[in-house]
Amino acid sequence: MDFNMKKLASDAGVFFTRAVQFTEEKLGQAEKTELDAHFENLLARADNTKNWTEKILRQTEVLLQPNPSLSGLPGARVEEFLYEKLDRKVPSRVTNGELLAQYMTEAANDFGQGTPYGKTLIKVGETQRRLGGAERDFIHSASINFLSPLRNFLEGDWRTISKERRILQNRRLDLDACKARLKKAKAAEAKAAAEHELRMAQTEFDRQAEVTRLLLEGISSTHVNHLRCLHEFAEAQATYYAQCYQYMLDLQKQLGSSRGEMLPGTFVGNVESTSPPPATASPPALAAATGPTVPTIPVVPTVVGAPNSAPAVESLNPTDVKPPASGTRKARVLYDYQAADSSELALLADEMITVYSLPGMDPDWLIGERGNQKGKVPVTYLELLS
């Protein structure tokens, strides 16, 4: 009991001495041992690494799960946090895309899978399910290869660095307090005792400074590790978007091939869009992720033996195409379009052209006229006007 009381009194005395030294430094009444410029740069670099890692981690979590009540389950993030702290596997959840697919499938069953609307709901729902699965894989990969290393740094290495920095701060306060006592000492014995305490404090400070310096220099290795993780995150994201792009291309082809069956005898089109179609939005990087290049502009097939059928892309001569007696419409061009060959008509955004369809044409294409110029144009680039 006596030993504990003595230790408690000693600790209280050290704490009081440090508090006095710190206060006098803030008031400019005491000198402070300054760290060298290299050490200060290491401290600043470590602080920046910690601050930016926290921001990137939080924003990546928002990117991967923008809605805290994912899949209609409030507090999903809190629940996942508790599972993580308990070292238990987080239960698998349906993604928003998978939930939408479920609703579309149920709606198709209710409306009838044989109806045009029901058939389309089934096709779109299946694509949403595939998109949801790709999203789940991306989130899983990003969590393991990117978020976990960032979180491990903050909860592991950074905590160790912070602890050693606090110890170094205390050692520095002890050293400066010893320097102050030596200056105030008058008697020879008091000076000798103060000098002895100063040498011990200096040794402790130098030892702790070296330990802290080594930890701070390890931030370079942290940057290298985070760089590798960042590459893996970018690759996972590229793969995810490439899959989504391919799934939507497949859906677009399915809907395009069945549009004539669902809307017989009607004019194809009236497509309104606020974003460029996939034909212009595909990044070159997706080619490597998706394998063989997938044509993004439909090819108009030749209907063999069909009367008044539209010529194939390769043989279409715009001067031979005559507009029908009725069925022409005005259209506003949504985006610039570069003609692939002489059978197509180049387009400029916001210009007005006349369009019409010919029997046997691919429903994704129309004949466009601008003055004396004529050629095929993609429907997805147009806003058809009544």
Residue, then its C-alpha position, 0 to 999 in steps of 0.5 A: m500500500d505504501f509503495n502504491m501511494k509513493k508511486l501515485a505521489s511520484d506520478a502526480g508530481v511528474f504530471f504537475t511538473r509537466a503541466v507547469q512546463f507546458t503552461e510556461e511555454k505557452l505563456g512564453q516564460a520558459e524555453k522549449t527544446e525544438l525538434d530538427a527540421h527533418f523531424e518536423n517534416l516527418l511529423a507534418r507528413a504523418d499528420n497529412t497522411k492520417n487526415w487524407t486517409e480518413k477523408i478518402l476512407r469515409q468518401t469511399e464508404v459513401l461511394l460504395q454505400p451512398n444510402p445508410s438504409l440500404s435495401g430498406l434496412p435502417g441502420a445497416r451501417v451501424e449493424e455492419f460496424l457491430y459485426e465487424k467489432l465482434d469479428r463476425k461475418v456480415p450477413s449478405r444483403v440484396t443490392n438495390g439492383e437485385l431488389l429492383a429486379q425482384y420487384m420487376t419479376e413480381a410485376a411481370n408475373d402479375f401483369g402476365q409474362g406473355t404480355p409485351y410489358g411483362k416480357t420487357l419487365i422480365k428482360v430489364g429485371e434480369t439485367q438489373r439482377r446482373l448489375g446488382g451482382a456486379e455491384r456486390d462483387f465490386i463492393h466486396s473487392a473494394s472493401i477487402n483490397f482498399l478500405s481494409p488497408l486504409r482502416n488498418f493503418l488508422e487503427g493500427d500504425w497510426r495509433t502506435i505513432s500517436k502513442e509514441r508521439r505523446i511519450l516523446q512530448n512528455r520526455r521533451l517536457d521532462l527534459d526542459a523542466c530539468k533544464a529550468r531546474l538547473k538554471k535555478a540551482k544555486a548550491a553545488e549539490a543542487k546543481a549536481a543533482a540537476e545535472h544528473e537529472l538532465r543527463m537522464a532526461q536527455t538520454e530518455f528524450d533521445r531514445q524516444a525521439e529515435v523510436t518515434r523517428l523510425l515510426l514516422e519514416g515508416i509512413s513511406s512504406t504506408h504510401v507504397n502499400h496504399l498506392r498498390c491498394l489504389h491500383e487494385f481499387a481502380e482495376a476493380q472499378a473498371t471491371y465493374y463498369a465494364q460489366c455494367y456496360q456490357y449488360m446494358l449493351d445486351l439489354q439494348k439489343q434485346l429491347g431493340s430486336s423486340r421493339g417491332e414485335m411489341l409496337p407493330g405498325t407504329f413509328v419507332g422512336n421518340v427517344e429522349s435522353t439526358s446522357p450520351p448513348p453507350a456508343t459514345a460513352s465507352p472508354p477505351a479502357l473497357a476493351a481490355a476488361t470486356g474481351p473482344t470488342v463489341p460493336t456499339i452501333p447497330v448494323v442494318p440487316t438486308v432482308v432478302g426477298a422482302p419487297n421495298s426492303a431497305p438496302a444494307v449499310e454497305s450498299l445504301n445510296p442516299t440519293d436512291v432513298k425516297p421519303p414516304a408520302s406520309g410518316t416524316r417527322k421533325a427531330r432535334v439532334l441530342y448529340d454530335y454524331q460522326a458518320a461512319d461511311s457515306s450511307e450515314l448522315a453526320l449530325l450536330a447537336d441541337e440542329m433540326i432534321t427531317v426523319y422517316s423510316l423505311p420498311g425493313m429498316d433496323p428499328d434503331w435507325l432512321i433516314g435523316e434529311r438536311g437540305n440536300q443531304k440524306g443518310k441513316v441516323p441512329v434513333t438514340y441521338l434524336e428527340l423526335l418531335s410531334 
